[in-house]
Amino acid sequence: MKKKLIISLTSSVIMIVGVVTILYMPNKAKSEHYSGDPTVFVHGYKGTSNSFGFMLDRFENSYRWGNKALVYFVSERGRVKEYNLSKGKHEPTFVQVVFENNRAGMDDTTYWLSSALKHMKETYSVDSINLVGHSMGGIVALKYLQDYTGEAYPSANKLITIGSPFNGIYSQEYFQIHHDAGAIDLKPGSLALETVHDNTIPENTDVLSIGSTGDPVAVPESVQAIETIIPDDQLDEVMIVNRGLGHSALHESKQVDKEIHSFLWQDGP
C-alpha cells in the first residue's frame, strides 16, 4: 500500500556552508569484501562531490550510522577510479559516485553509474545495494534499475529519490540558462523522461520519494509523477511542507536524514 506522508515544519532550514576536502585522494582501493548492503549516493545535474558530502559526513560522524567506504569518480569517457576510505568500521557502508561530466544526458550518466556499480560487484562481491539519488540522480538511479539487470550488476533492495522531477522542470527561465544534454533531458516531455515513464523496475525493489513544497526546481507535482512509474505496493512518498526547504537544501535537511534512516534501516544499523 502506498503511503503519502505530509510533514509540516515550522522551523527554518539551516543551510550548512563549508568546503569539503573530497578532492584529497586517499590511497587506491584495496580488494576487500564488505558484508551487508552498501548504500550508494548519486548526485544530480550539475552536482559535485559536495552534493552528498555534508550528508555523508553527518551520517558517519554525527549520527554514527556507518562509514563512508568508497568514492567512485567516473571520467567524461567513462573511466572508473575508485578510492577506498573504509577504516574497518561497522556496517552499513556508504558509497559516493561522482561524475566528471555533471551536465551529461541521462543515458550517459546511467551508463557511467552502471560501470561503477559493475566494478563494485566484480571487486567487492557486492550483489545487492541501496540507492539514494538527488534530483536527476534519483531519475538516473531509477533508470539504472530499468536498464541494467542481470548477474553483471548489483540489484537494489531499496531506492530513495530526493527532489527528483519525474515530469521534468517546469520553469522556462531554467532553460534560458541551461542548454546542455542534461538540461534537454530534464525538459517536460523529453524523450529521456518518456522512456523512464514507459518502463518499470524490478518487483523486489521498494522506493521512497522525498520532495518539498519549497522546491522551485522539482515542484511537488513533478516529484509525485513517480506514481505513474512505480506500482503502489512498492512506493512510499514523503512531501515536506516547508517553503524554506529548497532544492539543494534537501540534502542538508535533518528531516530528510531522518526519513532516509527510517526507510533504509528501520531497526537501526
N, C-alpha and C positions, 0 to 999 in steps of 0.2 A: 504494500500500500504506500502510495506517495504521501509524504509529509511535507507540508508547506509551513514553515515557521516564520512568523513575523516578530521581530525583536525590536523593541523601541529603546533607543539610547538617548538619554538626556544630557549626558556629559559630552564635552567636545573631545575630538580626537587629537591626541598629542602627536605631532609629527617629529620623528626622530631624524636629526640631521647629523651627518658624520661622514667620515671617509673610511671605507672598507679596504683593507690591505690585501685583497684577494690576488692582486697582481703579483704578490710574492709567490713564487713557485716552490712548493715543497719538493722533497725527493720523489723521484719517479715511483709509481706504484709498484708494490711487491705483490707477488701472487699469494693471496690469502683467501680463505674460504669463509664467508660470512654465514651465520645461521639466521633464521628469521627472514622476514620480507623487508628489504630496503625500501625506503620511500624516496622517490625521485622527483625533484623540483625543476620545473621548466618555465623559464621566463617568457614574456610575450614580445610583441612587436616593439622594437627599439629598446628592449630590455638589456640589462647587463648583469655582471656578477653581483652588483649591488641589489638587484631586484628582490632576490630572496636572501641576500647576505645578512641583513639585520634580523629577519625572522629566524634563520637557522642559528644565528648567534644566541637569540633568546631561547630557542628550543634546547640548545646544548648547554649554555652557561647559566641562564636564569632559571629555567624550568627543570633542567637536567633530565630531559625526556630521551636523550640518546646522543650519539656523536655524529658529527659531520665526517663521513668516512671517505668519500670520493668526490672529486671535481673532474668533470669531463669538459674539455674545451674542444669544440668542433670548428675546424677552419672553414673558410669560404669554399674550399674544394672538397670538403667532407672528410678531411683527415682528423682522426680522433687522437687527442692527447689526454692521458689520464694522470691524475695526481692523487696519491693516497695520503689522506690526513688522519687515518684511523690510529688511535693510540691504545687499541685493545679494550675499549670501554664496552659497557653493556649495550644490548640492543634496545630499540631499533636503530639502525644506521640510516643516515641521511646522505643522499647523493644529489649534487647540483650539476645541471647541464647548462653550459654557456655557449652560445653560438656567436662566432666571429662576425658573420653577416646577420645582423639582427633586424634587417629590413627585407629579408627574402620572403618569397611566397610560401604558402602552406605546404605544397608538395615537397619543395626542397628542405624546408625545416623539419617536416615529418621524417623524411629520409635520413637527415642528419641525426635526429633523435633515435631512430631505429638503429643506426650504426653504433651509437654509443651504447645502447642497451644490448645489442648483439655482442659487442665487445665485453660488456659486463657479464653476460651469461657465459661466454667462452672462457673468460679469465677467472671468474669467481664462482662459477657453477650456480648462478642465480637463476632459478626457474620462474619465480613469481615476485612481483613488486607491487607497491602502491604508487600512484602518480598524483602529483599536485601541480596544476598549471595556472598561471595568472594571465588574464586577458587572452591574446591569441595563443599563448602557451597552453591554455586549457583546451582550446579547439584542436591544436596540434596533438596534444596528448590523447584526446578522443579519437582523432584521425589515425593515430598510431594503432589504436586498438581495432580500428576498422580495417586498416590496410596491411598490417604486419602481424600475421598469426602463424602458428606452426612452431615446430621444435627449435628453430633457429633463434627465436626471440622469447624474452620473458613474457609471461602472461601477467595480467593485472587483476588483483583481488578487488582493489578499490581505486576510484578516480575522484579527485576533487578539482572542480573548476572554480576559479575566483575571478569575478568580474569579466567573464568571457561572453562577448557579444555574438551569440549564435545566429542572430539575424543581421549582423553587421553593425557598423557605427552609423547612426542616423544623422550626425552633424555634417552639413555640407561644408562648413568652414574647415572642418578637419581635413578634407580632401583638397582644399585650396593650398594647404601647406604640405601635405604628404602625397607623393605621386609614385612611389616605388612599388615593387611587386607585392610586398606585404600589405600596403595600403589598398592596392587594387583588390586583393582577395578579401579585404575587410569591408568592401562596399556592399550594401544590401543588394541581394540578387546576384552576387558574383557567382561564377561557375564553381569556384572553390567551396563556397558555402552551400550551394545547391548539392554538390557532391557529398558533403558531410550529412546533409539532411536526407539524402537518398539511401544512406547506409545505416547499419546499426552496429552494436558492439556485442561481444560475447555475453551469453546469458548469465555467466557466473561472476560478472563484474558489477559491483554496486557503485553508485555515483552520488556525490553530493555537489550541488550547485550553490555557490555563495554569491550574493550581489548586494548592492547598496542603493538606496533611494537617492543618495547624494552623488552618485557616479554619473558624470556628464558624458563619459565615453561609452561605457557599456550600461546603457539605461535599463531599468528593470524589464521592460517589455522584450528587449533583445536578449537579455540574460535568460529570461523564462522561456525563450523559444527552444531551449534544450528539451522541453516537454514533448516536442514533436519528434525527437530523435530517440530518447531513452524511454523504454517501457515504464509504466507507473510503478511496477513492483521492484524496479531497480533504482529508482530515483528518489532522493530526498532534496529538499530545497530550503535554503535559509535566505531571507531577504531582510537585511538590516535597515531599519528605519532611522536614518541619521543623515540630515542634509550636509553635515560637515565631513562625512566619510567619502572622500573622492576616490578616483580610480587607483592611483598609486598608493594612497593611504590604506587600501585594503590589506596589503601585505605588511603593514606596520600596525595593524589593529590587534589589540589583545583579545577582543571579542572573536575575531577570525581565528586567532591562535587557539582559543578555547574550542571553537567548532571543529577545527581540524583534529585536535586531540580527541575529542569526543567521538568523532566518526571513525578515526583510524584505530584508536587504542582505547576502546571503551573500558577495558579493565586495567588501563594503565600499562606503561611499557614494562 
